[in-house]
Protein backbone atom coordinates (compact mmCIF):
# COMPACT_ATOMS: atom_id res chain seq x y z
CA UNK A 1 0.00 0.00 0.00
CA UNK A 2 2.79 2.33 1.05
CA UNK A 3 4.77 1.52 -2.07
CA UNK A 4 1.85 2.23 -4.36
CA UNK A 5 1.49 5.83 -3.06
CA UNK A 6 5.15 6.76 -3.45
CA UNK A 7 6.18 7.74 -6.97
CA UNK A 8 8.83 5.44 -8.30
CA UNK A 9 11.95 6.59 -10.02
CA UNK A 10 11.67 6.44 -13.73
CA UNK A 11 7.91 6.91 -13.74
CA UNK A 12 7.06 9.70 -16.17
CA UNK A 13 3.84 11.63 -16.33
CA UNK A 14 2.58 11.96 -19.84
CA UNK A 15 0.57 15.01 -20.71
CA UNK A 16 -1.52 14.47 -23.72
CA UNK A 17 -1.37 17.19 -26.37
CA UNK A 18 -4.78 18.82 -26.59
CA UNK A 19 -6.89 17.89 -29.47
CA UNK A 20 -7.93 20.32 -32.20
CA UNK A 21 -11.15 21.20 -30.41
CA UNK A 22 -9.34 21.86 -27.13
CA UNK A 23 -6.77 24.07 -28.90
CA UNK A 24 -9.51 26.16 -30.42
CA UNK A 25 -11.15 26.40 -27.00
CA UNK A 26 -7.92 27.46 -25.28
CA UNK A 27 -7.22 30.06 -27.95
CA UNK A 28 -10.72 31.44 -27.55
CA UNK A 29 -10.35 31.65 -23.78
CA UNK A 30 -6.96 33.35 -24.20
CA UNK A 31 -8.34 35.88 -26.65
CA UNK A 32 -11.31 36.55 -24.40
CA UNK A 33 -8.97 37.18 -21.46
CA UNK A 34 -6.85 39.54 -23.54
CA UNK A 35 -9.98 41.38 -24.72
CA UNK A 36 -11.23 41.61 -21.13
CA UNK A 37 -7.89 42.94 -19.93
CA UNK A 38 -7.85 45.50 -22.74
CA UNK A 39 -11.41 46.53 -21.92
CA UNK A 40 -10.56 46.88 -18.21
CA UNK A 41 -7.32 48.67 -19.04
CA UNK A 42 -9.11 51.12 -21.28
CA UNK A 43 -11.41 52.04 -18.43
CA UNK A 44 -8.58 52.44 -15.93
CA UNK A 45 -6.57 55.61 -15.59
CA UNK A 46 -7.87 59.12 -16.06
CA UNK A 47 -11.03 59.91 -18.04
CA UNK A 48 -10.80 63.35 -19.61
CA UNK A 49 -13.56 65.67 -20.66
CA UNK A 50 -14.11 69.38 -21.25
CA UNK A 51 -14.47 71.57 -18.16
CA UNK A 52 -18.14 72.07 -17.33
CA UNK A 53 -19.66 75.51 -17.03
CA UNK A 54 -19.86 76.72 -13.43
CA UNK A 55 -19.29 73.19 -12.21
CA UNK A 56 -19.15 72.70 -8.50
CA UNK A 57 -19.88 76.29 -7.58
CA UNK A 58 -22.69 76.84 -5.13
CA UNK A 59 -24.97 79.81 -5.74
CA UNK A 60 -25.79 81.92 -2.68
CA UNK A 61 -29.17 81.70 -0.96
CA UNK A 62 -31.30 84.31 -2.61
CA UNK A 63 -34.26 86.05 -0.96
CA UNK A 64 -37.65 85.81 -2.65
CA UNK A 65 -38.86 89.27 -1.64
CA UNK A 66 -38.12 91.76 -4.50
CA UNK A 67 -37.12 94.55 -2.10
CA UNK A 68 -34.67 92.27 -0.27
CA UNK A 69 -33.34 91.12 -3.64
CA UNK A 70 -32.69 94.71 -4.67
CA UNK A 71 -30.92 95.36 -1.36
CA UNK A 72 -28.75 92.28 -1.88
CA UNK A 73 -27.92 93.43 -5.40
CA UNK A 74 -26.84 96.85 -4.13
CA UNK A 75 -24.66 95.18 -1.50
CA UNK A 76 -23.08 92.84 -4.04
CA UNK A 77 -22.38 95.69 -6.49
CA UNK A 78 -20.70 97.69 -3.69
CA UNK A 79 -18.61 94.65 -2.71
CA UNK A 80 -17.65 94.09 -6.34
CA UNK A 81 -16.35 97.66 -6.60
CA UNK A 82 -14.51 97.32 -3.30
CA UNK A 83 -12.71 94.10 -4.25
CA UNK A 84 -11.97 95.39 -7.74
CA UNK A 85 -10.42 98.55 -6.32
CA UNK A 86 -8.40 96.57 -3.77
CA UNK A 87 -6.98 94.35 -6.50
CA UNK A 88 -6.15 97.32 -8.70
CA UNK A 89 -4.40 99.02 -5.79
CA UNK A 90 -2.21 95.98 -5.18
CA UNK A 91 -1.24 95.57 -8.85
CA UNK A 92 1.67 97.56 -10.25
CA UNK A 93 0.71 100.33 -12.64
CA UNK A 94 2.88 101.70 -15.41
CA UNK A 95 6.45 100.44 -15.64
CA UNK A 96 7.71 97.50 -13.65
CA UNK A 97 10.49 94.95 -14.10
CA UNK A 98 10.18 91.17 -14.06
CA UNK A 99 13.21 88.90 -13.74
CA UNK A 100 13.02 85.19 -14.52
CA UNK A 101 16.11 84.12 -12.62
CA UNK A 102 16.09 80.49 -13.72
CA UNK A 103 15.97 81.29 -17.41
CA UNK A 104 18.00 84.48 -17.10
CA UNK A 105 15.55 86.84 -18.73
CA UNK A 106 14.61 90.36 -17.70
CA UNK A 107 11.38 91.96 -18.90
CA UNK A 108 10.50 95.63 -18.74
CA UNK A 109 6.71 95.71 -18.42
CA UNK A 110 4.20 98.44 -18.91
CA UNK A 111 0.68 97.73 -17.67
CA UNK A 112 1.02 93.96 -18.18
CA UNK A 113 2.64 94.33 -21.61
CA UNK A 114 6.26 93.39 -22.28
CA UNK A 115 8.08 96.39 -23.71
CA UNK A 116 11.60 94.93 -23.64
CA UNK A 117 13.09 91.48 -23.19
CA UNK A 118 16.72 91.22 -22.18
CA UNK A 119 19.07 88.32 -21.65
CA UNK A 120 20.57 88.66 -18.20
CA UNK A 121 22.56 86.62 -15.70
CA UNK A 122 21.27 85.82 -12.24
CA UNK A 123 22.68 84.09 -9.15
CA UNK A 124 24.65 80.89 -9.68
CA UNK A 125 23.28 79.15 -6.59
CA UNK A 126 26.86 78.26 -5.73
CA UNK A 127 28.03 77.92 -2.12
CA UNK A 128 31.45 79.35 -1.32
CA UNK A 129 33.14 78.27 1.90
CA UNK A 130 35.97 80.31 3.31
CA UNK A 131 39.32 78.54 3.52
CA UNK A 132 38.96 78.22 7.28
CA UNK A 133 35.44 76.89 6.87
CA UNK A 134 34.08 79.44 9.31
CA UNK A 135 32.14 81.43 6.71
CA UNK A 136 29.77 80.40 3.99
CA UNK A 137 28.20 82.46 1.20
CA UNK A 138 25.27 81.34 -0.96
CA UNK A 139 25.04 83.09 -4.30
CA UNK A 140 21.30 83.12 -4.86
CA UNK A 141 19.17 85.82 -6.41
CA UNK A 142 16.29 86.26 -3.99
CA UNK A 143 12.70 85.79 -5.14
CA UNK A 144 10.11 88.42 -4.36
CA UNK A 145 9.39 92.07 -5.04
CA UNK A 146 11.95 94.82 -4.56
CA UNK A 147 12.02 98.54 -5.24
CA UNK A 148 14.68 100.40 -7.19
CA UNK A 149 16.15 102.44 -4.33
CA UNK A 150 18.83 104.29 -6.24
CA UNK A 151 20.34 104.70 -9.68
CA UNK A 152 24.05 105.38 -10.07
CA UNK A 153 25.95 106.11 -13.28
CA UNK A 154 29.57 104.88 -13.44
CA UNK A 155 29.17 102.93 -10.20
CA UNK A 156 32.11 101.98 -8.04
CA UNK A 157 31.94 98.54 -6.53
CA UNK A 158 32.75 98.09 -2.88
CA UNK A 159 34.04 94.55 -2.89
CA UNK A 160 32.56 92.40 -0.15
CA UNK A 161 34.51 89.74 1.78
CA UNK A 162 33.47 86.91 -0.51
CA UNK A 163 35.08 88.63 -3.51
CA UNK A 164 38.46 88.43 -1.75
CA UNK A 165 37.84 84.88 -0.55
CA UNK A 166 36.96 83.83 -4.09
CA UNK A 167 40.18 85.33 -5.40
CA UNK A 168 42.21 83.77 -2.62
CA UNK A 169 43.26 87.17 -1.34
CA UNK A 170 43.64 88.39 2.20
CA UNK A 171 41.07 90.93 3.35
CA UNK A 172 42.40 94.48 2.91
CA UNK A 173 43.20 96.46 6.00
CA UNK A 174 42.68 99.71 4.14
CA UNK A 175 38.97 100.17 3.26
CA UNK A 176 40.00 102.10 0.14
CA UNK A 177 41.34 98.84 -1.30
CA UNK A 178 37.80 97.50 -1.50
CA UNK A 179 36.71 99.98 -4.16
CA UNK A 180 36.84 98.95 -7.79
CA UNK A 181 35.55 100.87 -10.79
CA UNK A 182 34.41 99.52 -14.15
CA UNK A 183 33.37 96.08 -12.88
CA UNK A 184 29.66 96.97 -12.64
CA UNK A 185 29.46 98.51 -16.11
CA UNK A 186 28.04 101.91 -16.93
CA UNK A 187 25.07 101.91 -14.56
CA UNK A 188 23.79 100.28 -11.41
CA UNK A 189 20.23 100.20 -10.16
CA UNK A 190 20.29 99.46 -6.46
CA UNK A 191 17.58 97.21 -5.09
CA UNK A 192 17.43 96.20 -1.46
CA UNK A 193 19.89 94.19 0.67
CA UNK A 194 22.88 95.00 -1.55
CA UNK A 195 21.40 93.46 -4.71
CA UNK A 196 21.72 95.41 -7.95
CA UNK A 197 20.93 95.38 -11.62
CA UNK A 198 24.22 96.33 -13.27
CA UNK A 199 26.45 95.82 -16.28
CA UNK A 200 29.21 93.29 -16.75
CA UNK A 201 32.61 92.75 -18.27
CA UNK A 202 31.69 89.13 -19.01
CA UNK A 203 29.01 89.58 -21.66
CA UNK A 204 29.76 86.12 -23.09
CA UNK A 205 28.28 84.62 -19.92
CA UNK A 206 24.93 86.39 -20.27
CA UNK A 207 22.06 83.91 -20.27
CA UNK A 208 23.80 81.70 -17.71
CA UNK A 209 23.43 81.73 -13.95
CA UNK A 210 26.85 83.02 -12.94
CA UNK A 211 26.42 85.96 -10.59
CA UNK A 212 26.75 86.29 -6.85
CA UNK A 213 23.07 87.31 -6.61
CA UNK A 214 22.91 90.52 -8.65
CA UNK A 215 21.32 90.78 -12.08
CA UNK A 216 23.81 91.45 -14.87
CA UNK A 217 22.83 92.94 -18.21
CA UNK A 218 24.60 93.63 -21.47
CA UNK A 219 25.41 97.30 -22.28
CA UNK A 220 22.47 97.94 -24.65
CA UNK A 221 19.87 96.38 -22.40
CA UNK A 222 21.34 98.14 -19.37
CA UNK A 223 21.00 101.46 -21.16
CA UNK A 224 17.35 100.68 -22.04
CA UNK A 225 16.54 99.67 -18.47
CA UNK A 226 18.33 102.73 -17.13
CA UNK A 227 16.24 104.96 -19.42
CA UNK A 228 12.90 103.23 -18.77
CA UNK A 229 13.03 102.54 -15.05
CA UNK A 230 12.74 105.38 -12.54
CA UNK A 231 13.62 105.16 -8.84
CA UNK A 232 10.77 103.53 -6.94
CA UNK A 233 9.94 101.04 -9.71
CA UNK A 234 9.00 97.56 -8.53
CA UNK A 235 11.24 94.67 -9.57
CA UNK A 236 9.62 91.24 -9.37
CA UNK A 237 12.06 88.34 -9.27
CA UNK A 238 10.83 84.77 -9.66
CA UNK B 1 -64.71 111.38 -0.93
CA UNK B 2 -63.68 113.44 -3.83
CA UNK B 3 -63.98 111.17 -6.87
CA UNK B 4 -61.50 113.34 -8.77
CA UNK B 5 -58.74 112.13 -6.43
CA UNK B 6 -59.10 108.45 -7.34
CA UNK B 7 -57.57 108.68 -10.82
CA UNK B 8 -54.76 110.79 -9.38
CA UNK B 9 -54.01 108.19 -6.68
CA UNK B 10 -54.18 105.38 -9.23
CA UNK B 11 -51.80 107.29 -11.49
CA UNK B 12 -49.39 107.94 -8.60
CA UNK B 13 -49.39 104.25 -7.59
CA UNK B 14 -48.87 103.18 -11.20
CA UNK B 15 -46.03 105.69 -11.56
CA UNK B 16 -44.40 104.50 -8.33
CA UNK B 17 -44.57 100.87 -9.49
CA UNK B 18 -43.18 101.82 -12.87
CA UNK B 19 -40.39 103.88 -11.29
CA UNK B 20 -39.20 101.03 -9.06
CA UNK B 21 -36.45 99.07 -10.85
CA UNK B 22 -37.35 95.50 -11.61
CA UNK B 23 -36.07 92.95 -9.12
CA UNK B 24 -32.80 91.46 -10.41
CA UNK B 25 -32.92 87.98 -11.80
CA UNK B 26 -31.59 85.22 -9.57
CA UNK B 27 -28.89 84.00 -12.04
CA UNK B 28 -27.52 87.56 -12.31
CA UNK B 29 -27.24 87.84 -8.56
CA UNK B 30 -25.68 84.42 -8.30
CA UNK B 31 -23.12 85.37 -10.95
CA UNK B 32 -22.32 88.64 -9.18
CA UNK B 33 -21.92 86.84 -5.89
CA UNK B 34 -19.54 84.30 -7.45
CA UNK B 35 -17.61 87.08 -9.14
CA UNK B 36 -17.17 88.75 -5.75
CA UNK B 37 -16.04 85.51 -4.23
CA UNK B 38 -13.40 85.15 -6.95
CA UNK B 39 -12.27 88.76 -6.62
CA UNK B 40 -11.96 88.30 -2.87
CA UNK B 41 -9.80 85.21 -3.43
CA UNK B 42 -7.62 87.09 -5.91
CA UNK B 43 -7.16 89.89 -3.36
CA UNK B 44 -6.23 87.25 -0.79
CA UNK B 45 -3.67 85.74 -3.18
CA UNK B 46 -2.30 89.16 -4.11
CA UNK B 47 -1.75 90.00 -0.44
CA UNK B 48 0.08 86.72 0.20
CA UNK B 49 3.78 85.98 0.05
CA UNK B 50 3.54 83.13 -2.44
CA UNK B 51 3.59 83.12 -6.20
CA UNK B 52 0.34 81.99 -7.76
CA UNK B 53 -1.06 80.74 -11.02
CA UNK B 54 -4.38 81.86 -12.45
CA UNK B 55 -5.87 79.40 -14.89
CA UNK B 56 -8.60 80.98 -16.96
CA UNK B 57 -10.27 78.36 -19.18
CA UNK B 58 -12.40 80.98 -20.94
CA UNK B 59 -9.50 83.27 -21.85
CA UNK B 60 -7.31 80.15 -22.37
CA UNK B 61 -4.46 81.56 -20.33
CA UNK B 62 -2.28 80.34 -17.52
CA UNK B 63 -0.74 83.31 -15.74
CA UNK B 64 2.04 83.36 -13.18
CA UNK B 65 1.40 86.18 -10.73
CA UNK B 66 2.93 87.70 -7.62
CA UNK B 67 1.30 90.43 -5.55
CA UNK B 68 -1.20 91.09 -8.36
CA UNK B 69 1.62 91.61 -10.88
CA UNK B 70 1.62 89.59 -14.06
CA UNK B 71 4.97 87.84 -14.37
CA UNK B 72 4.42 85.40 -17.21
CA UNK B 73 1.44 84.47 -19.30
CA UNK B 74 1.15 81.22 -21.21
CA UNK B 75 -1.34 80.62 -23.99
CA UNK B 76 -3.33 77.47 -23.29
CA UNK B 77 -4.17 75.34 -26.32
CA UNK B 78 -6.82 73.27 -24.61
CA UNK B 79 -7.95 72.21 -21.16
CA UNK B 80 -9.53 68.94 -20.17
CA UNK B 81 -10.60 67.71 -16.77
CA UNK B 82 -9.55 64.22 -15.80
CA UNK B 83 -10.92 62.04 -13.03
CA UNK B 84 -9.38 58.79 -11.85
CA UNK B 85 -11.30 55.62 -12.63
CA UNK B 86 -10.77 51.91 -12.36
CA UNK B 87 -12.61 49.70 -14.84
CA UNK B 88 -14.81 52.67 -15.85
CA UNK B 89 -15.76 53.39 -12.24
CA UNK B 90 -14.91 56.98 -11.15
CA UNK B 91 -12.91 57.11 -7.94
CA UNK B 92 -13.21 60.80 -7.10
CA UNK B 93 -15.64 63.66 -7.25
CA UNK B 94 -14.62 66.01 -10.04
CA UNK B 95 -16.55 69.00 -8.74
CA UNK B 96 -15.53 71.77 -6.38
CA UNK B 97 -12.11 72.41 -7.85
CA UNK B 98 -12.85 75.70 -9.59
CA UNK B 99 -12.88 78.95 -7.67
CA UNK B 100 -10.85 77.43 -4.87
CA UNK B 101 -7.30 78.26 -3.81
CA UNK B 102 -4.98 75.28 -4.16
CA UNK B 103 -1.71 75.44 -2.28
CA UNK B 104 1.82 74.06 -2.27
CA UNK B 105 2.16 73.46 -6.00
CA UNK B 106 5.24 71.40 -6.78
CA UNK B 107 6.70 70.06 -9.98
CA UNK B 108 6.69 66.33 -10.61
CA UNK B 109 9.32 65.32 -11.66
CA UNK B 110 11.02 67.95 -9.52
CA UNK B 111 13.44 70.43 -11.04
CA UNK B 112 16.69 69.47 -9.41
CA UNK B 113 18.80 72.23 -7.93
CA UNK B 114 22.35 71.01 -7.85
CA UNK B 115 24.24 73.34 -5.58
CA UNK B 116 27.95 73.42 -6.17
CA UNK B 117 30.03 73.88 -3.04
CA UNK B 118 33.41 75.47 -3.53
CA UNK B 119 36.13 75.81 -0.92
CA UNK B 120 38.03 79.09 -1.14
CA UNK B 121 41.83 78.73 -1.35
CA UNK B 122 43.92 79.90 1.59
CA UNK B 123 44.36 83.67 1.24
CA UNK B 124 47.68 85.05 0.02
CA UNK B 125 48.71 88.59 -0.74
CA UNK B 126 48.84 87.97 -4.50
CA UNK B 127 45.77 85.79 -4.55
CA UNK B 128 45.08 82.45 -6.20
CA UNK B 129 41.87 82.65 -8.10
CA UNK B 130 39.77 79.50 -7.91
CA UNK B 131 38.77 78.00 -11.17
CA UNK B 132 35.06 78.23 -11.72
CA UNK B 133 33.71 76.33 -14.69
CA UNK B 134 31.37 78.05 -17.12
CA UNK B 135 27.93 77.00 -15.92
CA UNK B 136 25.41 75.34 -18.17
CA UNK B 137 22.62 77.26 -19.84
CA UNK B 138 19.14 76.79 -18.29
CA UNK B 139 18.27 74.55 -21.26
CA UNK B 140 21.24 72.29 -20.52
CA UNK B 141 20.77 72.45 -16.77
CA UNK B 142 17.07 71.66 -16.60
CA UNK B 143 15.93 69.14 -19.21
CA UNK B 144 12.14 69.21 -19.42
CA UNK B 145 10.13 65.98 -19.60
CA UNK B 146 7.56 65.76 -22.40
CA UNK B 147 4.85 65.45 -19.80
CA UNK B 148 4.97 66.79 -16.26
CA UNK B 149 2.66 67.67 -13.40
CA UNK B 150 2.26 70.55 -11.03
CA UNK B 151 0.76 68.84 -7.99
CA UNK B 152 -1.13 70.78 -5.35
CA UNK B 153 -1.93 69.74 -1.79
CA UNK B 154 -5.45 68.37 -1.66
CA UNK B 155 -5.35 66.28 -4.82
CA UNK B 156 -5.48 68.61 -7.82
CA UNK B 157 -2.79 68.46 -10.42
CA UNK B 158 -2.08 70.27 -13.64
CA UNK B 159 -0.70 67.95 -16.26
CA UNK B 160 1.26 69.90 -18.84
CA UNK B 161 1.79 68.42 -22.27
CA UNK B 162 2.83 69.90 -25.59
CA UNK B 163 0.37 69.51 -28.47
CA UNK B 164 0.46 66.16 -30.28
CA UNK B 165 2.05 67.80 -33.29
CA UNK B 166 5.03 68.87 -31.17
CA UNK B 167 5.44 65.65 -29.20
CA UNK B 168 7.31 62.47 -30.07
CA UNK B 169 7.36 61.57 -33.72
CA UNK B 170 7.38 58.13 -35.30
CA UNK B 171 4.84 55.37 -34.81
CA UNK B 172 6.80 53.20 -32.40
CA UNK B 173 8.08 56.12 -30.34
CA UNK B 174 4.53 57.45 -30.05
CA UNK B 175 3.10 54.02 -29.23
CA UNK B 176 5.75 53.54 -26.57
CA UNK B 177 5.07 56.97 -25.08
CA UNK B 178 1.31 56.30 -25.07
CA UNK B 179 1.80 52.96 -23.34
CA UNK B 180 4.06 54.52 -20.72
CA UNK B 181 1.49 57.29 -20.14
CA UNK B 182 -1.33 54.77 -19.82
CA UNK B 183 0.66 52.66 -17.37
CA UNK B 184 1.57 55.67 -15.22
CA UNK B 185 -2.07 56.87 -15.24
CA UNK B 186 -3.46 53.40 -14.46
CA UNK B 187 -1.06 53.08 -11.53
CA UNK B 188 -1.91 56.57 -10.26
CA UNK B 189 -5.66 55.95 -10.52
CA UNK B 190 -5.56 52.48 -8.93
CA UNK B 191 -3.81 53.47 -5.72
CA UNK B 192 -5.76 53.24 -2.45
CA UNK B 193 -5.77 57.05 -2.53
CA UNK B 194 -5.50 58.10 -6.20
CA UNK B 195 -2.45 60.28 -6.80
CA UNK B 196 -4.64 63.06 -8.22
CA UNK B 197 -8.33 63.36 -7.44
CA UNK B 198 -8.73 65.89 -10.25
CA UNK B 199 -6.31 66.36 -13.08
CA UNK B 200 -6.35 69.32 -15.42
CA UNK B 201 -4.79 68.39 -18.68
CA UNK B 202 -3.37 71.61 -20.06
CA UNK B 203 -1.81 71.81 -23.50
CA UNK B 204 0.88 74.47 -23.89
CA UNK B 205 3.22 75.03 -26.79
CA UNK B 206 6.50 73.15 -26.35
CA UNK B 207 8.32 76.41 -25.71
CA UNK B 208 5.83 77.55 -23.05
CA UNK B 209 5.70 74.13 -21.40
CA UNK B 210 9.48 74.14 -21.10
CA UNK B 211 9.56 77.72 -19.90
CA UNK B 212 6.94 77.04 -17.21
CA UNK B 213 8.83 73.97 -16.01
CA UNK B 214 12.10 75.87 -15.70
CA UNK B 215 10.60 78.97 -14.13
CA UNK B 216 7.91 77.78 -11.71
CA UNK B 217 8.78 78.94 -8.19
CA UNK B 218 8.30 76.50 -5.30
CA UNK B 219 5.04 76.34 -3.31
CA UNK B 220 3.01 78.11 -5.95
CA UNK B 221 -0.72 78.51 -5.37
CA UNK B 222 -3.45 78.08 -7.97
CA UNK B 223 -6.86 79.53 -8.63
CA UNK B 224 -8.93 78.22 -11.51
CA UNK B 225 -11.34 80.89 -12.64
CA UNK B 226 -14.73 79.36 -13.37
CA UNK B 227 -16.49 80.12 -16.62
CA UNK B 228 -19.24 82.39 -15.28
Interface residues (C-beta under 8 A of the other chain):
Chain A: X40 X41 X43 X44 X45 X46 X47 X48 X49 X50 X51 X52 X53 X54 X55 X56 X57 X59 X60 X62 X66 X69 X70 X72 X73 X76 X77 X79 X80 X83 X84 X86 X87 X90 X91 X92 X96 X98 X100 X102 X103 X104 X109 X112 X124 X125 X126 X127 X128 X129 X130 X131 X133 X138 X143 X144 X145 X164 X165 X166 X167 X168 X169 X170 X171 X205 X207 X208 X209 X210 X234 X236 X238
Chain B: X21 X23 X24 X26 X28 X29 X30 X32 X33 X34 X35 X36 X39 X40 X42 X43 X46 X47 X49 X51 X57 X64 X66 X67 X68 X69 X70 X71 X72 X79 X80 X81 X82 X83 X84 X85 X86 X87 X88 X89 X90 X94 X95 X96 X97 X98 X99 X113 X115 X116 X117 X118 X119 X120 X121 X122 X123 X124 X125 X126 X127 X128 X129 X130 X132 X134 X135 X136 X137 X138 X141 X142 X182 X185 X186 X188 X189 X190 X196 X199 X200 X201 X211 X214 X215 X217 X226 X227 X228
